[in-house]
């Protein structure tokens, strides 16, 4: 024969060797690919950046709107991570590297900032340093404001529906408020609060209640005495004028009347019971309505609960009334807040007459403070 002829057995063995060889090659290549994939997954981004294959920073001023909150204690690296997580900047490294180049390194104010998506690190830094981008979710609750008005104001500023607040305060005990309180009234401490966009009606109320609890501890209010102190303080707060020295004297008048079994006869409590939280002026028929449990003309003792949210001065006055024999008080000038404190009904009636004279003069001049 001119050429060797392969037998069927030889051809079969040859095929097997080829298949085995190819299998080994595939396995080796697969191993290299798997190893390469693993290495790339671990170090590929860094390699790509080092080689200049990819950019670690966006370009331009970004688009859309993103709210970023910087909290107390965050470092520059923390801020960088926050921005990257929200896709404000492409990478935390790009932003942080820019920070390290600044001399001195920028300090960021705690707060919520209006930013954009996919900003360059430089644009993001500039935006964080611009006070105009700091979004103030600040709610100020003045002393003596009712709970309904306070939460209404919070609703307007924070954009949280009023219905959410109504649901949040349906059961005051969930905030640790004693069961004897008929509502959340009295437990929302008057102060200025700064909230975050993610705050809810529940967290807003909890913040105000927690602050009131702090105030009670600061003023030495014993556990179990919160209802008495806050109820008395709330009445003092609504009845007092702008003269802070009058607060403990007014508290003494009410305490003296309680001690002697006299009705408090507070117009502020009557007005609150009628749903009118913006005045202390009342009508005779309102003062005669004994079914109103806030009516301290027709019912003895303190009202069934606070009628406002008292501040520090009123709470301190309720805890430490001034020394004095007074049983009556009345302002005689609603512009200056001048108030007369009396021991007898006759003295009080004379002071009330002075208030009447002031109101007449005031109305003749077009004023409305007595209405």
C-alpha positions as CSV (number, residue, x, y, z in Angstrom):
1,X,0.0,0.0,0.0
2,X,1.2,3.6,-0.7
3,X,-0.4,5.0,2.3
4,X,-1.0,3.6,5.7
5,X,-4.6,2.8,6.2
6,X,-6.1,3.6,9.6
7,X,-8.1,0.8,11.1
8,X,-11.5,1.7,12.7
9,X,-10.0,1.1,16.1
10,X,-7.1,3.5,15.4
11,X,-9.5,6.2,14.1
12,X,-11.6,5.8,17.3
13,X,-8.6,6.3,19.5
14,X,-7.4,9.3,17.5
15,X,-10.8,11.0,17.9
16,X,-10.7,10.4,21.7
17,X,-7.3,12.0,22.0
18,X,-8.5,15.1,20.0
19,X,-11.6,15.4,22.2
20,X,-9.5,15.1,25.4
21,X,-7.0,17.7,24.2
22,X,-9.7,20.1,23.2
23,X,-11.4,19.6,26.6
24,X,-8.2,20.4,28.4
25,X,-7.7,23.6,26.4
26,X,-11.3,24.6,27.1
27,X,-10.9,24.0,30.8
28,X,-7.7,26.0,30.9
29,X,-9.2,28.9,29.0
30,X,-12.3,28.7,31.1
31,X,-10.2,28.9,34.3
32,X,-8.4,31.9,32.9
33,X,-11.6,33.6,32.0
34,X,-13.2,32.9,35.4
35,X,-10.1,34.1,37.2
36,X,-9.9,37.1,35.0
37,X,-13.6,37.8,35.7
38,X,-13.0,37.6,39.4
39,X,-10.0,39.8,39.3
40,X,-11.8,42.3,37.1
41,X,-14.8,42.3,39.5
42,X,-12.5,43.2,42.3
43,X,-10.0,45.6,40.7
44,X,-11.4,46.4,37.3
45,X,-12.9,49.7,38.2
46,X,-9.6,50.9,39.7
47,X,-7.7,49.6,36.8
48,X,-10.0,51.2,34.3
49,X,-9.7,54.5,36.1
50,X,-6.0,54.3,36.4
51,X,-5.7,53.5,32.6
52,X,-8.1,56.4,31.8
53,X,-10.6,54.1,30.2
54,X,-13.6,55.5,32.3
55,X,-14.4,58.8,33.9
56,X,-15.1,58.8,37.7
57,X,-16.9,62.1,37.5
58,X,-19.9,63.5,35.8
59,X,-19.8,66.7,33.7
60,X,-21.9,69.7,34.1
61,X,-24.5,70.9,36.6
62,X,-26.8,67.9,36.5
63,X,-30.5,67.7,36.0
64,X,-33.7,67.1,38.0
65,X,-34.1,67.6,41.7
66,X,-32.6,65.6,44.6
67,X,-32.8,66.4,48.3
68,X,-29.7,65.6,50.3
69,X,-29.6,65.7,54.1
70,X,-26.3,66.3,56.0
71,X,-26.5,65.2,59.6
72,X,-24.5,66.2,62.6
73,X,-21.1,64.5,62.9
74,X,-20.7,63.6,59.2
75,X,-17.2,63.8,57.8
76,X,-16.3,64.9,54.3
77,X,-16.0,61.2,53.4
78,X,-19.5,60.6,54.8
79,X,-20.9,63.5,52.7
80,X,-19.2,62.1,49.6
81,X,-20.7,58.7,50.2
82,X,-24.2,60.3,50.7
83,X,-23.9,62.2,47.4
84,X,-22.7,59.1,45.5
85,X,-25.4,56.9,46.9
86,X,-28.0,59.4,45.6
87,X,-26.3,59.6,42.2
88,X,-25.7,63.3,42.8
89,X,-22.0,62.6,42.0
90,X,-20.7,59.7,40.0
91,X,-18.3,58.4,42.6
92,X,-17.5,59.3,46.2
93,X,-13.8,59.2,45.4
94,X,-14.1,62.1,42.9
95,X,-15.9,64.3,45.4
96,X,-13.7,63.4,48.3
97,X,-10.5,64.0,46.2
98,X,-11.8,67.4,45.4
99,X,-12.4,68.1,49.1
100,X,-8.8,67.2,49.9
101,X,-7.6,69.8,47.4
102,X,-9.5,72.6,49.2
103,X,-7.6,74.7,51.7
104,X,-9.0,74.6,54.3
105,X,-11.3,71.6,53.8
106,X,-14.9,72.8,53.6
107,X,-17.3,72.4,56.5
108,X,-20.9,71.7,55.7
109,X,-23.9,73.0,57.7
110,X,-26.3,70.4,59.0
111,X,-29.5,70.5,57.0
112,X,-31.3,69.5,53.8
113,X,-30.0,70.7,50.4
114,X,-31.6,71.1,47.0
115,X,-29.3,69.3,44.6
116,X,-29.5,67.7,41.1
117,X,-28.8,64.3,39.7
118,X,-25.4,63.5,38.0
119,X,-23.6,66.7,38.9
120,X,-19.8,67.1,38.5
121,X,-18.0,67.0,41.9
122,X,-17.1,70.6,41.4
123,X,-20.7,71.6,40.8
124,X,-21.9,69.5,43.8
125,X,-19.4,71.2,46.1
126,X,-20.4,74.6,44.9
127,X,-24.1,73.8,45.4
128,X,-23.5,72.6,49.0
129,X,-21.7,75.8,49.8
130,X,-24.5,78.0,48.5
131,X,-26.9,79.0,51.3
132,X,-29.7,79.4,48.8
133,X,-29.7,75.6,48.3
134,X,-30.2,74.9,51.9
135,X,-33.8,73.9,52.3
136,X,-35.2,75.1,55.6
137,X,-37.9,72.8,57.0
138,X,-38.2,75.0,60.1
139,X,-41.4,75.2,62.2
140,X,-41.7,77.7,65.0
141,X,-44.4,77.1,67.6
142,X,-44.9,80.2,69.9
143,X,-45.8,79.9,73.5
144,X,-49.5,79.6,74.1
145,X,-50.4,78.3,70.7
146,X,-53.0,75.5,70.7
147,X,-52.1,72.0,69.5
148,X,-54.5,72.3,66.5
149,X,-52.9,75.6,65.4
150,X,-49.3,74.2,66.0
151,X,-49.9,71.1,63.9
152,X,-51.7,73.1,61.3
153,X,-48.6,75.3,61.0
154,X,-46.4,72.2,60.8
155,X,-48.6,70.8,58.1
156,X,-48.3,73.9,55.9
157,X,-44.5,74.2,56.3
158,X,-43.7,70.5,55.9
159,X,-46.3,69.6,53.3
160,X,-47.6,66.8,55.5
161,X,-51.4,66.5,55.1
162,X,-53.4,67.7,58.1
163,X,-55.3,64.4,58.1
164,X,-52.0,62.6,58.9
165,X,-51.6,64.8,62.0
166,X,-55.2,64.1,63.0
167,X,-54.5,60.4,62.8
168,X,-51.1,60.7,64.6
169,X,-52.7,62.4,67.7
170,X,-55.8,60.2,67.9
171,X,-54.2,58.3,70.8
172,X,-51.9,60.5,72.8
173,X,-50.8,57.6,75.0
174,X,-48.6,56.2,72.2
175,X,-46.2,59.1,72.9
176,X,-46.1,58.2,76.6
177,X,-48.6,60.9,77.6
178,X,-50.5,60.1,80.8
179,X,-54.0,58.8,80.3
180,X,-55.6,61.6,82.3
181,X,-54.7,64.1,79.5
182,X,-57.8,64.4,77.3
183,X,-55.8,65.2,74.2
184,X,-52.3,66.1,72.9
185,X,-52.9,69.6,74.1
186,X,-50.2,70.9,76.5
187,X,-47.6,68.4,75.4
188,X,-46.2,70.1,72.3
189,X,-43.3,72.2,73.6
190,X,-43.2,75.7,72.0
191,X,-39.9,76.1,70.2
192,X,-38.3,76.3,66.7
193,X,-37.8,72.9,65.1
194,X,-35.9,71.9,62.0
195,X,-37.2,68.7,60.4
196,X,-36.1,66.5,57.5
197,X,-38.0,65.7,54.3
198,X,-38.5,62.1,55.4
199,X,-40.2,63.1,58.7
200,X,-43.8,62.0,59.1
201,X,-46.6,63.4,61.2
202,X,-45.8,60.8,63.8
203,X,-42.1,61.7,64.1
204,X,-42.9,65.5,64.2
205,X,-45.3,65.0,67.1
206,X,-42.9,62.7,68.9
207,X,-40.1,65.3,68.6
208,X,-42.3,68.0,70.1
209,X,-43.6,65.7,72.9
210,X,-40.0,64.6,73.7
211,X,-39.0,68.2,74.0
212,X,-41.8,68.9,76.5
213,X,-40.8,65.8,78.5
214,X,-37.3,67.3,78.7
215,X,-38.7,70.6,79.9
216,X,-40.7,68.9,82.6
217,X,-37.6,67.2,83.9
218,X,-35.6,70.5,83.7
219,X,-38.2,72.2,85.8
220,X,-38.3,69.4,88.4
221,X,-41.9,68.3,87.7
222,X,-42.4,65.0,89.5
223,X,-43.8,61.9,87.7
224,X,-47.6,61.9,88.2
225,X,-47.7,65.7,88.5
226,X,-47.6,66.5,84.8
227,X,-51.3,67.0,84.4
228,X,-51.6,69.6,87.2
229,X,-48.5,71.5,86.2
230,X,-49.2,71.7,82.5
231,X,-52.9,72.5,82.9
232,X,-52.2,75.3,85.3
233,X,-49.2,76.5,83.2
234,X,-51.3,76.5,80.1
235,X,-53.9,78.8,81.7
236,X,-51.2,81.1,83.0
237,X,-49.7,81.2,79.5
238,X,-52.9,82.2,77.9
239,X,-53.9,84.7,80.5
240,X,-50.6,86.5,80.9
241,X,-49.4,89.4,78.8
242,X,-45.9,90.3,77.6
243,X,-44.6,91.1,81.1
244,X,-42.8,88.0,82.2
245,X,-42.8,89.2,85.9
246,X,-46.6,88.8,85.9
247,X,-46.5,85.0,85.2
248,X,-45.7,83.8,88.7
249,X,-48.1,86.4,90.1
250,X,-50.9,85.1,87.9
251,X,-50.0,81.6,89.0
252,X,-50.4,82.7,92.6
253,X,-53.8,84.1,92.0
254,X,-55.1,80.9,90.5
255,X,-53.4,78.8,93.3
256,X,-54.9,81.0,96.0
257,X,-58.3,80.6,94.5
258,X,-57.9,76.8,94.3
259,X,-56.7,76.7,97.9
260,X,-59.8,78.7,99.0
261,X,-62.3,76.7,97.0
262,X,-63.0,79.6,94.6
263,X,-63.7,79.0,90.9
264,X,-60.8,80.1,88.7
265,X,-63.1,82.2,86.5
266,X,-60.6,82.2,83.6
267,X,-62.0,83.6,80.3
268,X,-59.2,81.8,78.5
269,X,-60.5,78.4,79.5
270,X,-64.0,79.3,78.5
271,X,-62.9,80.5,75.1
272,X,-60.9,77.3,74.6
273,X,-64.0,75.2,75.4
274,X,-65.9,77.0,72.7
275,X,-63.2,76.2,70.1
276,X,-61.9,79.8,70.0
277,X,-58.2,79.6,70.5
278,X,-57.3,83.1,69.3
279,X,-58.9,85.2,72.0
280,X,-59.7,85.3,75.7
281,X,-62.9,87.4,75.3
282,X,-66.1,85.6,76.1
283,X,-69.8,86.1,76.2
284,X,-72.0,85.8,79.3
285,X,-73.9,82.8,78.0
286,X,-70.6,81.0,77.3
287,X,-69.5,81.6,80.9
288,X,-72.8,80.2,82.2
289,X,-72.5,76.9,80.2
290,X,-71.6,74.3,82.8
291,X,-71.6,71.5,80.2
292,X,-68.3,72.9,78.9
293,X,-65.8,71.1,81.1
294,X,-63.2,73.8,80.3
295,X,-65.5,76.4,81.8
296,X,-63.9,77.5,85.0
297,X,-66.6,80.0,85.7
298,X,-69.3,77.3,86.0
299,X,-67.1,74.4,87.2
300,X,-64.7,74.2,90.2
301,X,-61.0,73.5,90.0
302,X,-58.7,73.3,87.0
303,X,-60.2,72.6,83.6
304,X,-60.2,69.0,82.4
305,X,-56.8,69.5,80.7
306,X,-54.4,72.1,79.2
307,X,-55.8,74.8,77.0
308,X,-52.5,75.7,75.2
309,X,-48.8,74.6,75.0
310,X,-47.0,76.5,77.7
311,X,-43.3,77.5,77.6
312,X,-40.6,77.6,80.1
313,X,-41.7,80.7,81.9
314,X,-45.3,79.5,82.4
315,X,-44.1,76.1,83.6
316,X,-41.7,77.6,86.1
317,X,-44.5,79.9,87.3
318,X,-46.8,77.0,87.8
319,X,-44.1,75.2,89.8
320,X,-43.1,78.3,91.8
321,X,-45.9,80.9,92.1
322,X,-45.0,84.2,93.6
323,X,-45.8,85.0,97.2
324,X,-48.8,87.2,97.6
325,X,-52.5,87.3,98.8
326,X,-54.0,88.2,95.4
327,X,-57.3,86.7,94.3
328,X,-57.9,88.8,91.2
329,X,-56.0,90.3,88.3
330,X,-56.9,92.2,85.1
331,X,-54.9,94.1,82.5
332,X,-55.8,97.7,82.3
333,X,-53.8,98.5,79.2
334,X,-53.7,95.9,76.5
335,X,-50.9,97.6,74.6
336,X,-48.4,97.8,77.4
337,X,-49.7,94.8,79.2
338,X,-50.0,96.7,82.5
339,X,-51.9,94.4,84.9
340,X,-53.5,95.2,88.3
341,X,-53.5,92.5,91.0
342,X,-56.2,92.8,93.7
343,X,-57.0,91.2,97.1
344,X,-60.7,92.1,97.2
345,X,-63.6,92.2,94.8
346,X,-64.0,95.9,95.2
347,X,-60.4,96.6,94.2
348,X,-60.9,94.3,91.2
349,X,-64.1,96.0,90.1
350,X,-62.3,99.3,90.1
351,X,-59.5,97.8,87.9
352,X,-62.1,96.3,85.5
353,X,-63.6,99.8,85.2
354,X,-60.2,101.1,84.1
355,X,-60.0,98.4,81.5
356,X,-63.4,99.5,80.2
357,X,-62.3,103.0,79.9
358,X,-59.2,102.0,78.0
359,X,-61.2,99.8,75.6
360,X,-63.6,102.7,74.9
361,X,-60.8,105.0,74.0
362,X,-59.2,102.3,72.0
363,X,-62.4,101.5,70.0
364,X,-63.0,105.2,69.4
365,X,-59.5,105.4,67.8
366,X,-60.5,102.5,65.5
367,X,-58.7,99.7,67.5
368,X,-60.0,96.2,67.8
369,X,-58.0,94.7,70.6
370,X,-61.1,94.6,72.9
371,X,-63.2,92.7,70.4
